[in-house]
Amino acid sequence: MIDKPSASRTILLPLAVVAVLILVWTGVWKAGIFHESAFPSPLAVLRGFGEEIRSGRLFNDLITSLFRVSCGFVIAVATGVPMGLWMGQRMAARLAFLPIINFFRNLSPLAWIPFAILWFGVGDASPIFLIFLAAFFPIALATMAAVANIPSVYFRVARDYGLQGFENLTQVALPAIMPQVVTTLRVAAGLSWLVVVAAEMIAGRDGLGFAVMDTRNGLRTDLLVVEMIVIGLIGVVIDRLLAQLTKIPSVRWGYER
Amino acid sequence: MSGKTIQLEKVCRSFGTVEVLREISLDIHRGEFVAVVGPSGCGKTTLLNLLSGYDRPSSGVISREGHVRMVYQQDGLFPWLTVEENIALGLRQIGDEKERERQVAEMINLIRLKGFENHYPHQLSGGMRQRVELARALAGDSDILLLDEPFSALDYLTRLRMRQELARLLRERPRTVALVTHDIEEAAQLADRVIVLTERPAQIRFELSIVAPRPRDLTHPEVVGATHRILTELGFEHDAEGIVASAAQT
């Protein structure tokens, strides 16, 4: 087992990298390689943060985007996991659906934007639909693979100890696939966060993606950087939150073997 | 003690065109410990699957009295359950929660894993995991214990210790046992009767009773003698006279 690095190093080293990045940023800005209006200074971005906090607009956009991601993601989990369970257990279902699911998984959800607008207009429904498309297929596929790979010995043990019907699902299949499902949820949540920004840029009147387009139109590159930083940080926070699921004792076994 | 718990009559099992078992007839009596040995791939596990009722014979008759539990070759513990929860699986029929907890605690004491109740299988050593498997299988009121090479993944010393452990547990919780193994020593040390199978299609090549009371030492003359006889029969040893003489002297 490798020793855990000390807490101070896990904080200081990444901070040093960030500090270097800001220095390079400042240097490029000072050198005047890009026009002032195309390259904001770190200080201007800092002032931009203050402006956004006072106006509260960015906060509202953030809540809007988070709401849409949550809706699309929850719908994708609620449908994708059962779909994967079904396909994992039934060879016929797998044969029938696997090619089409693979097709849609490889079709960027962004290609659906025109139809999303035509069908659902600009509002909450279009981004939610697109997030659902981004998350559903990977979740269904990974759940399917996880179910198909459950060691058969678990079901034999379940039979020896008198587990019946539905108990095989709730007490054997689901706990057996939890580690892989949690990993997939993290991947799918990351995808959803990427997609919501793109979806709102085109099919939105609010949300972080719309905010990006709107500030671009207003030529406020300082605020643009503020938004980029917020989008990236929130994505990290979402992943860290979902990563907490891997620490649940009955899930952790999947990561320690 | 003489009731027949499992009875096989001219049992055959083929998979497609591959004949795995040919006309196996075998009675296992209540409380008896029968070990089945044979070359790898000869159909030992197929036989065990028939004994457990998991698989059905192509022809022949199997009758079985009592509830069967099996300890598997690979990790059969549920990795998402703690030691305590895994053992409690074996006590599902007990409705009263207090009583169930009491019996789980008793089993944990019996396998000497007090303090590890809330550990997960991946936090235990291979030997400890197999002890939990045995406890789970022996908890509650099953009648027949089937063991599919339960110690084959363990190192030699742990394997020796697990044999002692199994013999000790069976003294506390007697069961009718069928053990499938490729370890001839293990069979001779643990079993009342050793059944030696031929290559596939497996038939009973010969069987051997060991009358010395269990638990026995690995170097008990009867164990040594039985090991020698089985090895000789399988063509691994030739000096039949010498070993029998030396066993007789002790």
Boltz contact constraints between the chains, C-beta under 6 A:
constraints:
  - contact:
      token1: [A, 153]
      token2: [B, 72]
      max_distance: 6.0
  - contact:
      token1: [A, 153]
      token2: [B, 74]
      max_distance: 6.0
  - contact:
      token1: [A, 153]
      token2: [B, 76]
      max_distance: 6.0
  - contact:
      token1: [A, 157]
      token2: [B, 76]
      max_distance: 6.0
  - contact:
      token1: [A, 160]
      token2: [B, 69]
      max_distance: 6.0
  - contact:
      token1: [A, 160]
      token2: [B, 70]
      max_distance: 6.0
  - contact:
      token1: [A, 161]
      token2: [B, 89]
      max_distance: 6.0
  - contact:
      token1: [A, 162]
      token2: [B, 92]
      max_distance: 6.0
  - contact:
      token1: [A, 175]
      token2: [B, 80]
      max_distance: 6.0
  - contact:
      token1: [A, 250]
      token2: [B, 80]
      max_distance: 6.0
  - contact:
      token1: [A, 253]
      token2: [B, 79]
      max_distance: 6.0
  - contact:
      token1: [A, 253]
      token2: [B, 120]
      max_distance: 6.0
  - contact:
      token1: [A, 253]
      token2: [B, 122]
      max_distance: 6.0
  - contact:
      token1: [A, 256]
      token2: [B, 122]
      max_distance: 6.0
  - contact:
      token1: [A, 257]
      token2: [B, 122]
      max_distance: 6.0
